[in-house]
Amino acid sequence: MQPNIVRAQGGAGAMALLAKGEVDIGLTYLSEIHDPGVEVVGLLPREISTPTALVGFVSSHAKAPEVAKALLMYLSSPEVADVYKALGMQPGR
């Protein structure tokens, strides 16, 4: 199988190759699939694909740590959940 593997530059690169018909199958994060002509046929089972969590943090050197914390709170709020869902992501909290 190794000779048939084509490596792409990131998920967007993999989906571009797939959309152009240069490869038959592509794997990437669901949130990176936006190309017309690319059909999602399913998710990989958890047994072989660990979900990836995004983590936000505030640097101890932040010039405005309260503003940064407020942004993180907003990005993890129910108000923004539909945006994550529309991008194929699962909102936090």
TASULQUI-V382939 format. One record per residue. N is the residue number from 1. OMEGA is omega in radians with two decimals (none if undefined). D_LAST is the distance of its C-alpha to the last C-alpha in whole Angstrom. Layout:
N:OMEGA:D_LAST
N:OMEGA:D_LAST
This chain:
1:-3.07:40
2:-3.13:40
3:-3.11:42
4:-3.12:40
5:3.08:37
6:3.11:37
7:-3.13:34
8:3.09:33
9:3.11:31
10:-3.12:27
11:3.13:26
12:3.11:27
13:3.11:31
14:-3.13:30
15:3.08:29
16:3.09:32
17:3.14:35
18:-3.12:34
19:3.13:34
20:-3.12:38
21:-3.14:38
22:3.04:39
23:-3.11:37
24:-3.08:36
25:3.08:33
26:3.09:30
27:3.06:27
28:3.07:24
29:-3.14:20
30:-3.11:20
31:-3.12:18
32:-3.09:22
33:-3.12:24
34:-3.03:25
35:3.00:29
36:-3.13:31
37:3.08:33
38:-3.12:30
39:3.06:29
40:-3.12:26
41:3.08:28
42:3.11:25
43:3.04:22
44:3.12:23
45:-3.13:23
46:-3.12:20
47:-3.13:23
48:-3.09:24
49:3.13:21
50:3.09:18
51:-3.13:15
52:3.11:15
53:3.01:12
54:-3.08:12
55:3.07:12
56:3.11:12
57:3.10:15
58:-3.14:18
59:3.07:21
60:3.12:24
61:-3.11:26
62:3.14:24
63:3.14:26
64:-3.05:24
65:3.14:21
66:3.10:20
67:3.11:20
68:3.11:18
69:3.12:15
70:3.10:15
71:3.12:15
72:3.11:12
73:3.11:10
74:-3.12:11
75:3.12:10
76:-3.10:7
77:3.07:8
78:3.14:8
79:-3.06:12
80:-3.05:11
81:-3.12:10
82:3.10:13
83:3.10:14
84:-3.13:12
85:3.14:13
86:3.13:17
87:3.11:17
88:-3.13:16
89:3.07:13
90:-3.12:10
91:3.11:7
92:3.10:4
93:none:0
